[in-house]
Amino acid sequence: MRLPNKIEQIKPNNMIKKFTFILLLLGAKSSFSQGEFKRFGIGLNAGTGWSMCDGADMGMPGFAGGLTAKYSISNRFALRGGMHYAGFENVNARFTSNTSTLAFDLQGVFNAINFRKTKAEKNGYRPVFSTLYFAIGGGTLNANVDGYSNPWPDQVSSVNSGFIATSVGYKIKVTELIDLNFEYSIRTTNTDLLDGYNPQVYSNRSNDYYGISMIGINFNLGGGSENIEWTDGFEGVVKNIKVDKETTKSASKKDYDALKKRVDDLEAMVKDSDKDGVPDIRDNEINSPTTLVDKNGVTLDTDGDKVPDYLDKCPQVKGSNADGCNAATIKPDVKYVAGAKIDLGASGIQYGPGNAIIKPISYSVLNKVVKIMNDNLELELRVEGHTDNLGKEEANLALSKARALAVKKYLIDNGIEDYRITAEGYGSKKPVANNKTPKGRSQNRRVDFILQ
């Protein structure tokens, strides 16, 4: 029986477009933001490739290698594109041949089983950060076929085809920058010519496929300190969105706008037009010529000698002279000096999650600060608000300043003059501990009191 003179080669179809559309839909559905993380990755892989053509026995495997680029939409879904080479031997009852393929693909990668830090920290052990993942996608390849052991009619030397790629892999974290990867993938092509021949006379037409087993190294890139794939697993996603506003990881524009309004309201409440230390809302002498005023904004005469304190050279002594003195002044004991930092103890100042509302449990701590200020009238106070480095720095600065202003308002409401207090927010610029650990980030979320 005469074989056909020409076998039609299968050209790539619109498979890539279809799979790209499906993957984008899946990515949009599972997309969420948990702050700034390393989301980009580049992978280098090497291993072996093998094929199965026309139901024949597998031949000898050959070298395989590739380069991938990945973008993680969340800690459980990523888009990955790649270029791979694979070589293998094809074995047929009538001949053998060698095939080398160059393929380009796009896949969606799903992290299925996570062994990560939330569960480990809860149970008190240090895990091997790793994940089992699955991937599916499509691509196009070009194959060169040679080394025929027995020439047959209609054998071809090259073929182009689309393919569907499915993969399963296991990834281990080495550092935040580097992962070790083990992967096995199968590519089902849209051609029956991967071995260079289609024996239509002897068998039904079937799609050829080939597999790749690889080990590789992935480099994680991006501006964040952590790779998003090693953040909390499935159970941590909802928990972080609902609870972790303290670190502004899930802050939205609405949250930021509300916080900014809170800052503006606090600034309005502590506005002091004559700079005498008493907010306008309760200043009885709105244009006092000095900052030495009482809690109602009226010029002070502490010793009652009718010489205002700002002109009195001896403000603590009732004098008969024009300068307010009539004897040597006895200086009060100084308990603190300029530059000293007030120790608040382990509790510090506590706020509601993601806001600048001081919790009542912190009032006793702030009352100690009020007493220190009253005992050291010659000193002023700088209140500094700080955060960890999670979240956008713009939001961190706003939150830290809001909390410092809330402390300033409390001190003013309890009799400390405004001119003696400055409040600033520094965001994450002045850490006192390592932001890479939960304990360190907790220590960095603080309010400092510095006398000056």
DAWOVEN-V429857 format. One record per backbone hydrogen bond with DSSP energy under -1.0 kcal/mol. CO is the residue of the C=O (numbers start at 0). NH is the residue of the N-H. E is the energy in kcal/mol with one decimal. If there is no record, write none. Layout:
[[CO;NH;E] [CO;NH;E]]
This chain:
[[13;17;-1.9] [14;18;-2.5] [15;19;-2.6] [16;20;-2.1] [17;21;-2.1] [18;22;-2.7] [19;23;-2.1] [20;24;-1.8] [21;25;-2.3] [22;26;-2.6] [23;27;-2.4] [24;28;-2.0] [25;29;-1.9] [37;227;-2.0] [38;71;-2.5] [39;220;-3.7] [40;69;-2.9] [41;218;-3.3] [42;67;-2.2] [43;216;-2.3] [44;65;-2.1] [45;214;-2.6] [46;63;-2.2] [47;212;-2.6] [48;61;-2.1] [49;210;-2.4] [51;208;-1.8] [52;55;-2.0] [59;88;-2.3] [61;48;-2.4] [62;86;-2.2] [63;46;-3.1] [64;84;-3.3] [65;44;-2.2] [66;82;-2.6] [67;42;-2.2] [68;80;-2.8] [69;40;-2.2] [70;78;-2.5] [75;110;-1.8] [76;72;-1.4] [76;73;-1.9] [77;108;-3.0] [78;70;-2.6] [79;106;-3.1] [80;68;-2.8] [81;104;-2.0] [82;66;-2.5] [83;102;-2.8] [84;64;-2.3] [85;100;-3.0] [87;98;-2.8] [89;96;-1.8] [94;91;-1.7] [95;148;-2.0] [96;89;-3.5] [97;145;-2.4] [98;87;-2.3] [99;143;-2.6] [100;85;-1.7] [101;141;-2.0] [102;83;-2.5] [103;139;-2.3] [104;81;-2.0] [105;137;-1.8] [106;79;-2.8] [107;135;-1.8] [108;77;-1.8] [109;133;-2.4] [112;131;-2.2] [114;129;-1.3] [115;119;-1.4] [116;120;-3.2] [117;121;-1.9] [118;122;-1.8] [119;124;-2.1] [128;172;-3.3] [129;114;-2.4] [130;170;-2.6] [131;111;-2.6] [131;112;-1.5] [132;168;-2.6] [133;109;-3.6] [134;166;-2.6] [135;107;-2.8] [136;164;-2.2] [137;105;-2.5] [138;162;-1.9] [139;103;-2.7] [140;160;-1.9] [141;101;-2.1] [142;158;-2.0] [143;99;-2.3] [145;97;-3.4] [151;154;-1.2] [156;144;-3.0] [158;142;-2.9] [160;140;-2.9] [161;189;-1.8] [162;138;-2.0] [163;187;-2.4] [164;136;-2.1] [165;185;-2.5] [166;134;-2.3] [167;183;-2.5] [168;132;-2.6] [169;181;-2.2] [170;130;-2.0] [171;179;-2.9] [176;219;-3.2] [177;173;-2.2] [177;174;-2.2] [178;217;-2.6] [179;171;-2.8] [180;215;-2.9] [181;169;-2.6] [182;213;-3.0] [183;167;-2.3] [184;211;-2.5] [185;165;-2.3] [186;209;-1.7] [187;163;-2.2] [190;207;-2.6] [192;195;-1.8] [195;155;-2.4] [197;199;-2.4] [198;202;-1.8] [207;188;-2.2] [208;51;-2.6] [209;186;-2.9] [210;49;-2.1] [211;184;-2.4] [212;47;-2.2] [213;182;-2.6] [214;45;-2.1] [215;180;-2.8] [216;43;-2.5] [217;178;-2.1] [218;41;-2.3] [220;39;-1.8] [225;37;-3.3] [226;229;-2.0] [227;230;-1.5] [232;235;-1.4] [235;239;-2.6] [236;240;-1.9] [237;241;-2.1] [238;242;-2.8] [239;243;-1.4] [243;246;-1.2] [243;248;-1.1] [244;247;-1.4] [247;250;-1.0] [251;255;-2.3] [252;256;-2.7] [253;257;-2.1] [254;258;-2.2] [255;259;-2.7] [256;260;-2.2] [257;261;-1.9] [258;262;-2.1] [259;263;-2.5] [260;264;-2.5] [261;265;-2.2] [262;266;-2.4] [263;267;-2.0] [264;268;-1.9] [265;269;-1.3] [267;270;-1.0] [270;279;-2.7] [276;417;-4.6] [278;281;-2.0] [279;282;-1.1] [284;287;-1.6] [290;292;-1.5] [291;299;-3.0] [293;296;-2.3] [295;283;-4.2] [297;293;-2.8] [299;308;-3.0] [300;303;-1.2] [307;310;-2.0] [307;311;-1.6] [313;316;-1.8] [316;318;-1.0] [320;323;-1.8] [322;312;-2.6] [324;320;-1.2] [336;339;-2.0] [339;450;-3.1] [349;358;-2.8] [351;354;-1.7] [356;351;-1.7] [358;361;-2.4] [359;362;-1.7] [361;365;-2.1] [362;366;-2.3] [363;367;-1.1] [364;368;-1.2] [365;369;-2.1] [366;370;-2.0] [367;371;-2.2] [368;372;-2.3] [369;373;-2.0] [370;374;-2.0] [375;378;-1.9] [379;451;-2.4] [380;421;-2.2] [381;449;-2.3] [382;423;-2.5] [383;447;-2.5] [384;425;-2.7] [391;395;-2.1] [392;396;-2.7] [393;397;-1.8] [394;398;-2.5] [395;399;-2.6] [396;400;-2.2] [397;401;-2.2] [398;402;-2.0] [399;403;-1.8] [400;404;-2.6] [401;405;-1.9] [402;406;-1.7] [403;407;-2.1] [404;408;-2.5] [405;409;-1.8] [406;410;-2.3] [407;411;-2.4] [408;412;-2.7] [410;415;-2.2] [411;414;-1.9] [416;419;-1.2] [417;420;-2.1] [419;380;-3.6] [421;382;-3.3] [423;384;-2.6] [425;428;-2.2] [426;386;-3.2] [433;436;-1.2] [436;440;-2.5] [437;441;-2.1] [438;442;-1.9] [439;443;-1.6] [443;445;-1.2] [445;385;-2.4] [447;383;-2.5] [448;341;-2.4] [449;381;-2.8] [450;338;-3.1]]
